[in-house]
Amino acid sequence: MFVTCCNDICASMTEHSLSRQFAITMHERAIESCDDIEQLRSVAKMLLRAWQLQASFTEDYAAQLMHLTPPPFASTSRAAE
């Protein structure tokens, strides 16, 4: 499952802009050249947290666009009216 998912992600990478592809390649090379396992673990954990935070933001934004949830701070702004 994980390998299939990674293959799907890699296949979709060709759709990124040139600047994004450059940034990805630059970071891939930095990871490849790193020999410090503790540093790699730290970066992996940080990326996992960032990925999950981005997924959460994406879910919330999609729900708002589909009017499935009220926008953030909706109750606060109504109380001020």
N, C-alpha and C positions, 0 to 999 in steps of 0.2 A: 504494500500500500504506500509506504513512505517513498520508495523508489519511483513508483508511478507518479506520485504527487510531485516529486522533484523533477521528473522528466517533463511533466506538464508545465511546471514553472519555468524550466529552462527553455522550453519551446516557445513560451509566451515572451521571453526576454527579447526576442528578435523584434518585437513590436515597440520597444522602448526608443526614445529619442537618442540621437547620437551622444549628447552630453550625459544622459543617464547610463548608456552603455559604457562610456569612458569611465564614469565613477565606479560602476560595478567592476570593471576590469582592474582598475587601480586598487580597489579594496581586496579583490581576489588575490592579486599579486602580493599585497601586504600580508594576507593570511598565509599564503603559501610559503613566504620567506620567514615566518615566525617559528622559532624552535622552542619557545617557552610555553609549556603545556598549561601552566597556571594562567598566563595571560590569555591564551586561546579560550580556556574555560570561562574566564571573566567576560571576554568579548561575546562568547556564545550566549551566556546568560543575559547579558545586556541586550543583545539582538532579539532574543526570545521575548523579553519583556516589552521591547519596542514594537515587535511584530504583533503581540497580543493587544497592546494599547491601540495600535493602528487598526487592527481588526475590530476592536470595540467601537472606535470612532466611526468606522465605516458602517457598522451595523446600526449605530444610533442615527447617523446621517441618512441612511437609506430608509429607516423607519420614519423619520421626520418627513422625507420627501413623499412617502406613500401615506402620510397622515395616520400612521399607526400609533404614534406617541406624540404627546404635546412637545413643542420646542422647549429647550432648556430655559429655565427661569420664567416660564409662562405664568406660573402662579404668583411669582414675585412681581412681575409687571402688572398683572391684573389687580393685585392688592394696592398698588400705588395709584391706580386710577380713581 
